[in-house]
Amino acid sequence: MERTAIPRVKICCISSIQEAWTAIRCGASALGLVSHMPSGPGVISEELITKIVASVPPPIATFLLTSSQDAQEIIQQLRRCRTNTVQICDRLELGSYQDIRDALPGISIVQVIHVTTEASLEEAISVTPYVDAILLDSGNQSLVVKELGGTGRLHDWKLSAKIREQVDVPIFLAGGLKPENVAIAVKQVAPFGLDLCSAVRSNGELDENKLKLFFQQLKYCTQEFSPGFN
């Protein structure tokens, strides 16, 4: 089998400087910081997001998760929070990705696609030219109270794999990932990155032992698929 790199790992719903550093020590290369959402876990104030970001060393990607659908609102959020990446969890309806790039040239833009039907593939293909990466998640934008992530549910990884094959930007996979299924996720989808939250928490708090177990399983399964990988 073709050699496979170990996917990068983003730990989401970071709620303190301590949690940020626990994730970094265990091997996370990206942290998710959740601003206002219509539902779901991990929401913290923009003031706290700014404090956490200030404590994180430059090699680590800091993702601002936003539910805003307005490019100008997102620009203002980013200026306040000072993350180096924005994760747009809903469809952008006012303004454009280019507006964000023009205002903040150094910011990476990650668009969430909630994988539900074949229409998700079309949506992913349509936004690919304008973003730096796509994050495939298990939310539902059609509910009265939108689910924009943090559901802990799996979605159809066959469809995720099809999206990954047809777009030319990095793919992050989210939704229900845990030590027991990470090998299947890596083998089936071959994502650039993995995004997780609930599987590495106990009573809502980031659990260092669960984090270590996840990273051990990830390394093991990648070595299994790619003999000789170090």
Backbone hydrogen bonds, N-H to C=O, Kabsch-Sander energy under -0.5 kcal/mol:
donor,donor_aa,acceptor,acceptor_aa,energy
8,R,192,F,-2.4
10,K,194,L,-3.2
11,I,9,V,-0.5
11,I,30,A,-2.3
12,C,10,K,-0.6
12,C,196,L,-2.7
14,I,32,G,-2.4
20,A,16,S,-2.1
21,W,17,I,-2.1
22,T,18,Q,-2.1
23,A,19,E,-2.5
24,I,20,A,-2.1
25,R,21,W,-2.5
26,C,22,T,-1.6
27,G,23,A,-0.8
27,G,24,I,-1.0
28,A,23,A,-2.6
29,S,9,V,-2.2
30,A,9,V,-1.3
31,L,61,A,-2.6
32,G,11,I,-2.8
33,L,31,L,-0.5
33,L,63,F,-2.8
34,V,32,G,-0.5
34,V,42,G,-0.6
35,S,33,L,-0.6
35,S,65,L,-2.2
44,I,34,V,-2.6
49,I,45,S,-2.2
50,T,46,E,-2.4
51,K,47,E,-1.7
52,I,48,L,-2.6
53,V,49,I,-2.7
54,A,50,T,-1.9
55,S,51,K,-0.7
55,S,52,I,-1.3
56,V,52,I,-0.5
56,V,53,V,-1.4
60,I,57,P,-1.8
61,A,29,S,-2.3
63,F,31,L,-3.2
63,F,61,A,-0.6
64,L,62,T,-0.5
64,L,85,T,-2.4
65,L,33,L,-2.8
65,L,63,F,-0.7
66,T,64,L,-0.6
66,T,87,Q,-2.3
67,S,36,H,-0.7
71,A,69,Q,-0.5
71,A,94,L,-3.1
74,I,70,D,-2.3
75,I,71,A,-2.4
76,Q,72,Q,-2.0
77,Q,73,E,-2.4
78,L,74,I,-2.7
79,R,75,I,-2.1
80,R,76,Q,-1.7
81,C,77,Q,-2.9
82,R,78,L,-2.8
84,N,62,T,-0.7
85,T,62,T,-1.7
86,V,108,S,-2.7
87,Q,64,L,-3.1
88,I,86,V,-0.7
88,I,110,V,-2.6
89,C,66,T,-2.5
89,C,87,Q,-0.8
93,E,69,Q,-2.5
94,L,69,Q,-2.7
100,I,96,S,-1.2
101,R,97,Y,-2.2
102,D,98,Q,-3.0
103,A,99,D,-2.0
104,L,100,I,-2.5
107,I,104,L,-1.9
108,S,84,N,-2.1
110,V,86,V,-2.9
110,V,108,S,-0.5
111,Q,133,A,-2.0
112,V,88,I,-2.6
113,I,135,L,-2.8
115,V,113,I,-0.8
115,V,137,D,-2.4
116,T,114,H,-0.6
120,S,117,T,-2.0
121,L,117,T,-0.5
121,L,118,E,-0.8
122,E,118,E,-1.4
123,E,119,A,-2.4
124,A,120,S,-2.4
125,I,121,L,-2.4
126,S,122,E,-2.0
127,V,123,E,-1.6
128,T,124,A,-1.5
130,Y,127,V,-2.2
131,V,127,V,-0.7
131,V,128,T,-1.0
132,D,109,I,-2.6
133,A,109,I,-1.3
134,I,170,P,-2.4
135,L,111,Q,-2.4
136,L,134,I,-0.5
136,L,172,F,-3.1
137,D,113,I,-2.3
137,D,135,L,-0.6
140,N,147,E,-1.8
143,L,140,N,-0.7
146,K,144,V,-0.7
147,E,140,N,-2.5
148,L,146,K,-0.6
157,W,155,H,-1.0
159,L,156,D,-0.5
160,S,156,D,-1.7
161,A,157,W,-2.6
162,K,158,K,-1.7
163,I,159,L,-2.2
164,R,160,S,-2.6
165,E,161,A,-2.0
166,Q,162,K,-1.1
166,Q,163,I,-0.7
167,V,163,I,-0.9
172,F,134,I,-2.8
173,L,193,G,-2.4
174,A,136,L,-2.8
175,G,195,D,-0.6
181,N,178,K,-1.5
182,V,178,K,-1.3
185,A,181,N,-2.2
186,V,182,V,-2.6
187,K,183,A,-2.3
188,Q,184,I,-2.9
189,V,185,A,-2.5
190,A,185,A,-0.9
190,A,186,V,-1.0
192,F,171,I,-1.8
193,G,171,I,-2.0
194,L,8,R,-2.9
195,D,173,L,-2.7
196,L,10,K,-2.2
200,V,197,C,-1.4
201,R,198,S,-1.6
202,S,205,E,-2.8
205,E,202,S,-2.1
207,D,200,V,-2.9
208,E,206,L,-0.6
211,L,207,D,-2.4
212,K,208,E,-2.6
213,L,209,N,-2.2
214,F,210,K,-2.3
215,F,211,L,-2.4
216,Q,212,K,-2.3
217,Q,213,L,-2.5
218,L,214,F,-2.4
219,K,215,F,-2.4
220,Y,216,Q,-2.5
221,C,217,Q,-2.6
222,T,218,L,-1.9
223,Q,219,K,-2.1
224,E,220,Y,-2.0
225,F,221,C,-2.0
226,S,222,T,-1.6
229,F,226,S,-2.1
